[in-house]
Amino acid sequence: MATKAEVAAFIATEFPQTKCVLKEVGDRGSTVTHEVGSEELRPGGTVSGPVLMGVADVALYVAILGEIGIVPLAVTTSLTINFLRKPTAGRGIVAVCKLMKVGKTLAVGEVSLYSEGTTEPVAHVVGTYSIPPRREG
């Protein structure tokens, strides 16, 4: 297991390009936020799909690291997203992740994405991560 401070420090050092901010980690889950810039909007004033997928992927990674410890080479093997409603352009994205299964080699989780301040999800994501084998000694 890794603490919120340990995961946040790892993300800041090893993944500095993300705009996601870690809000919670633990209890087989995580919450991250992402402030949306104008460059992340697609025509029609909605948050682009790749931004939503990226935020969900970070939420999954953070939750997994919180559960198994800092394992840098845990990687996404699948990510499925269902877009449910138009995100609000002027609001950040909130990703709430719950891990469904954490095994020795795979972890599966789901993420609900919200426009900040709303209760109806804008997207639902299910993702799987591959966990590398632990090296002995």
N, C-alpha and C positions, 0 to 999 in steps of 0.2 A: 504494500500500500504506500501511497505517497500523499503528503499533506497538500492543502491548497497552496501554501507558500512554495513548496518544492515544485509542484506542477507549474505554477505561475513563473517561477524563476527559470525552469527548463524551457518553457514556451518563449519567454522573453529573449533567452540566449540563442536557442536553436531554431526558432521560427519567428524571427523579429518582423517579418513582412506581414504577418496577420494583423488585422485591425480588431480582432476579437479580444474582448476583455473577460477574464475569468471571474465569475461572480460567486459560484459555489462548486464544490467538488466533494464527493464522498457519498456514502450510502448507495453505492452502485449507480451513481448519476452525476450530472453536472448541469450548470446553467452558465451560458456565455452570452454576451451581448456584442452587437456590431453596429456602430454608427454608420448610417448609409450616406455616402457622398453623392453629389450630382452625377459624377462619372460612373456610378453604379446603377443608374436608372436606364431603362430601355425606353424606346418610343412609347408614348402613352402614359408615362409617368409612373411606371411600376418598377419595383426592384428586380433586377435581372435574375434569371434562374441560376446562372453560375455563382452569383453571390450567395444566394440561399443555400445552394449545395455546399459551398465552401464553409459557411457558418455551421451547418449541420455536421460536416466532417470534423471540424475543430471540436465541436461539442462531444462527439463520439470519442475522439482521440483523448481529450481531457478526462472524460469519465473512465476510460480504460486505464490511462496512466494512474489515475487516482486509486483504481482497484488493484492493479498488478505491480505498481511501482514504475519508476522511470525506465522504460524499455524503448529507446529511440527508434528501433527498427520495426516496431509494430506498424503495420501498413494496411491501408484500405484494400479490401479484395472485392467488395461490392457496395453499391450505394443506389438505392431506389427512392425516388421522390415522387410524391403526389402533390401537385399544386392545387390548393383548395379554394383560395380566394385571393384577390389582388391585395398585395401588401400596401400599406399607406406610405407614400413616397417621403413624407417629411418626418418619418419616425424610424428609430433604430429597429433592428431585428433582435429578438430574444429567442434563444434556443434552449430548450429544456430536454435533456437526454436522460433516459433510463436504460440501463443495461439489462437485457433479457437473459443472457447466458454468457458466462465467462468460463471457458475451458482452458486446457493446456495449450492448444494451438489456435483456437478461434474465439472471438468475442462478438456477440451480436447485440445491437442496441437499437432503440428507436428514439427519434428526435421530433418534438413538436416545435414548429417555428411560429412566432407571433410577431405582429407589429407592436412595438412598445406601447403599453397602455391599453391593449385590447385583450379580450378573453377568448376570442375565436381564432383557431390556428389558421395561418395562411398556407402552411405546407406540413406534410407528414413524411418523415424519412425513416427508412430502415437500412442499416448498414452492418457490414461484417468486416472485422479486422483480423488479419493473420498475426499471431503472436510468435515471434521466433523462439526456437528452443533455447532454454537457459544453458549457459556454459558452466561446466563444473570447474571449480577451483581456480 
